[in-house]
């Protein structure tokens, strides 16, 4: 759920016009013809729009196209920095070709925020993108003004090992799952990815897009990031967070848990975080922005207005 969606030569904002002109043909995740592109070892960032700055990050194996509808809606009044993680959805893997992936990528996003003079930034992240945002407010709180997470957990491993699991207990299972992903045949990998992603989105077009991003992703990068996400426990640092945090999370009765258990999972995980704002969006799954776009827009706008 929370982990699956889904680097240094600068181009565009910090690079040459010649490099920028060549970038659109090479970047499978570029959304807008009039945008500028910054390419780093672990991320690329598409910059478009005008107004206050927003840093927007997709989830595991996902393209920044996750946020295309949102970007089209907001670009007239916000300066958008749309992140793409190297190795996901056809983006070349670059420095993410070898583990570790998650924390170095979060640090790369932080470095971009500092280099682009965005700090303190408003950060919006889905799934793994939200987890990296939570990592940043714990490790670089002065660089994040406020954080919106969409279906992210501080310890994703509880979904695999139960409420009493620890990273140490979960490690053999997590490493085994990662190795199985890396060493599966292309046909097995595609089938497994399609099965997982199909469970995460109800909207047919959104499901088609997310499955396509999974097929284009570097399997090793995805596996390493998944394992690291399963073993990353950010709960001990929640009590220290002073950055305003909002969580949007889904509920679908067909996902197999009653509402009280579902609410209890998220509220229990975030109980140590003082002042968190939690917004449940019913009749949606992991890709809330696809399944309930109007409700998602309302929650996002309320966050931005704070």
Secondary structure, DSSP 8 states (H G I E B T S, - for coil): -TTB-------TTSS-HHHHHHHHHH-TT---TT-EEEE-SSEEEEEEE-SEEEEEE--BT--GGGGHHHHHHHTTTEEEEEEEETTSTT---GGGGSS--HHHHHHHHHHHHHHTT--SEEEEEETHHHHHHHHHHHH-GGGEEEEEEES--S-TTHHHH-TT--HHHHHHHHHHHHHHHHHS-HHHHHHHHHHHHHTT--SHHHHHHHHHHHHHS-HHHHHHHHHHHHH---GGGGGG--SEEEEEEEE-GGGSS-HHHHHHHHHHHTTTSTT-EEEEEES--S-HHHH-HHHHHHHHHHHHH-
